[in-house]
Amino acid sequence: MNNAEMTEKRKSDHVEICSTKDVSSRWNFWDDIHLVHTATPELDFDRISTELRIFGKTLAFPIVIAGMTGGYQSGERINMNLAKAASDNQIGMGVGSQRAALENPALARTFAVLKEYDIPLKIANIGAPQLVEAGNYRKASDMLNDAMEMIDADLIAIHLNYLQEAVQPEGEKNAKGVMAMVRDLATDFPLLVKETGAGLSLALIKTLSKMKIKGVDVGGLSGTSFSAVEFYRAQEVGDHLRARLGRTFWNWGIPTPVSAAVASLYFPTIATGGIRSGLDVAKAIAIGATCAGIANRMLLPALESADATESELKSIIEELMVSMFLTGSENVKSLSNHSPLVLSPTKDWLEHIMGEGI
């Protein structure tokens, strides 16, 4: 199997595992966040405004469908169903890592399907390991140009997935030079720095704040653990060491609400990781995020049909609006000013990080 074929197979494995196995972290930290009920909202439900501006674009709701897939044949149907829902509801959408399509242009269609829909914010996606592998600015910038053109992207996410790389047998564990490459590319490209399940630390957020990046997607601990995904892949082929690593680091990372609260002090912030409902979206806004990213919750309906995808997204939107109504929040800004109750262990995490000095 050549590199392109291995990448395509890995993407197929990831979708199969995420849609059929328990890959969630053992604790969803959004359950530590509680919005305070307002018995007399003093607003009409139908007058609630969910619109917001982020990265120079207007979204009808503070929601982005986070990048999940593409780069293998079934990925086209999944991305098509997600893109239609994103367009119909005027929310943002990202795609999974585009490495496979850059290596094999025949797979570009699995991402480029987004061009057929009126999506107000499209986010391309390249892995940080690929920037290191590129070795120099020219090669890296060529990759970013090609990835953005593939979907007519407004931003490009540089995803940090070193937890996954560390536990998978084919993982790319060379990380020296990533930050210098991000710094240089941010002068010429609209970069979004994105984690993929382990969150962003205060130290990294502070470092990124000195660069010209547009914002971050914290991709924190609470939802899908890619260490868990790699556990199942290793178990399937009898790789006992990698299966052990996947199990050991299943719950590694910084909770999504914690990373989102901290990052929001420095950047426009997408809170991805463990968002299951419109109530969780509301919690993300209340904790400080600009908007919420939804991934795994949208995967199963996207595998089923466009109608199922639309139905799930509509349910999430209705839950968000009920949350806003019951907190007396007439718009997204008002919701962001809501003071939620934060319980432990999320409270302990926040106190620890605050002690580091924000």
QUICORUR-V734933 format. One record per backbone hydrogen bond with DSSP energy under -1.0 kcal/mol. NH is the residue of the N-H (numbers start at 1). CO is the residue of the C=O. E is the energy in kcal/mol with one decimal. If there is no record, write none. Layout:
# QUICORUR-V734933
NH CO E
NH CO E
This chain:
# QUICORUR-V734933
6 2 -2.4
7 3 -2.4
8 4 -2.3
9 5 -2.4
10 6 -2.4
11 7 -2.1
12 8 -2.0
13 9 -2.5
14 10 -2.4
15 11 -2.0
16 12 -2.2
17 13 -2.8
18 14 -2.8
19 15 -1.7
21 17 -2.7
25 223 -2.1
31 28 -2.0
32 29 -1.5
33 30 -1.2
34 341 -2.7
38 326 -3.0
47 44 -2.1
48 45 -1.6
49 330 -2.9
52 59 -2.1
54 57 -2.7
57 54 -2.0
59 52 -2.9
60 90 -3.0
63 61 -2.5
64 292 -2.5
65 92 -2.6
66 294 -1.8
75 72 -1.8
76 73 -1.3
78 74 -1.6
79 75 -2.7
80 76 -2.2
81 77 -2.2
82 78 -2.3
83 79 -2.7
84 80 -2.2
85 81 -1.7
86 82 -2.6
87 83 -2.6
88 84 -2.8
89 85 -1.7
91 86 -2.1
92 63 -1.7
93 121 -2.6
94 65 -2.9
95 123 -1.6
96 69 -2.3
98 125 -2.3
102 98 -1.8
103 99 -2.0
104 100 -2.1
107 104 -2.6
108 105 -1.6
110 107 -1.6
111 108 -1.9
112 108 -3.0
113 109 -1.2
114 111 -2.0
115 112 -2.1
116 113 -1.6
117 114 -1.9
119 117 -1.8
123 93 -2.2
124 155 -2.6
126 157 -2.6
128 159 -2.9
131 127 -1.0
132 128 -1.8
133 129 -2.5
134 130 -1.9
135 131 -1.2
140 136 -2.2
141 137 -3.0
142 138 -2.0
143 139 -1.8
144 140 -2.1
145 141 -2.6
146 142 -2.4
147 143 -2.5
148 144 -2.5
149 145 -2.5
150 146 -1.6
153 148 -2.4
154 122 -2.7
155 122 -1.6
156 190 -2.2
157 124 -3.0
158 192 -2.7
159 126 -2.2
160 194 -3.3
165 161 -2.3
166 162 -2.0
167 163 -1.2
168 164 -1.5
171 168 -1.8
178 175 -1.7
181 177 -1.9
182 178 -2.5
183 179 -2.6
184 180 -2.2
185 181 -2.8
186 182 -2.1
187 184 -1.2
188 185 -1.6
189 185 -2.0
191 189 -1.5
192 156 -2.3
193 215 -1.9
194 158 -2.3
195 217 -2.2
196 160 -1.1
197 219 -2.4
199 219 -2.2
205 201 -2.4
206 202 -2.6
207 203 -1.9
208 204 -2.9
209 205 -1.8
210 207 -1.3
211 208 -2.1
214 191 -2.8
216 268 -1.8
217 193 -2.5
218 270 -2.0
220 272 -1.8
221 254 -2.4
225 23 -3.4
229 225 -1.8
230 226 -2.0
231 227 -1.7
232 228 -1.9
233 229 -1.9
234 230 -2.6
235 231 -2.5
236 232 -2.0
237 233 -1.1
239 234 -2.6
240 238 -1.3
243 239 -2.2
244 240 -2.2
245 241 -2.4
246 242 -2.6
247 243 -2.1
248 244 -2.9
249 245 -2.3
250 247 -1.2
252 249 -1.7
254 198 -2.1
256 221 -2.1
259 255 -2.4
260 256 -2.8
261 257 -2.2
262 258 -2.1
263 259 -3.0
264 260 -2.1
265 262 -1.5
266 263 -2.3
267 263 -2.4
270 216 -2.6
271 291 -2.4
281 277 -1.7
282 278 -2.3
283 279 -2.3
284 280 -2.3
285 281 -2.0
286 282 -2.5
287 283 -2.1
289 284 -2.2
290 269 -2.0
291 269 -1.7
292 62 -2.4
293 271 -2.0
294 64 -2.5
298 295 -2.3
302 298 -1.7
303 299 -2.0
304 300 -1.1
305 301 -2.5
309 305 -1.7
310 306 -2.5
311 307 -2.5
312 308 -2.2
313 309 -2.2
314 310 -2.6
315 311 -1.9
316 312 -2.0
317 313 -2.4
318 314 -2.3
319 315 -2.3
320 316 -2.2
321 317 -2.3
322 318 -2.3
323 319 -2.2
324 320 -2.3
325 321 -2.5
326 322 -2.6
328 325 -1.3
329 324 -3.1
335 331 -2.0
336 332 -2.2
338 335 -1.5
341 34 -2.9
343 32 -2.7
347 343 -1.9
349 345 -2.2
350 346 -2.5
351 347 -2.5
352 348 -2.2
353 349 -2.4
354 350 -2.9
355 351 -1.6
356 353 -1.2
357 354 -1.2
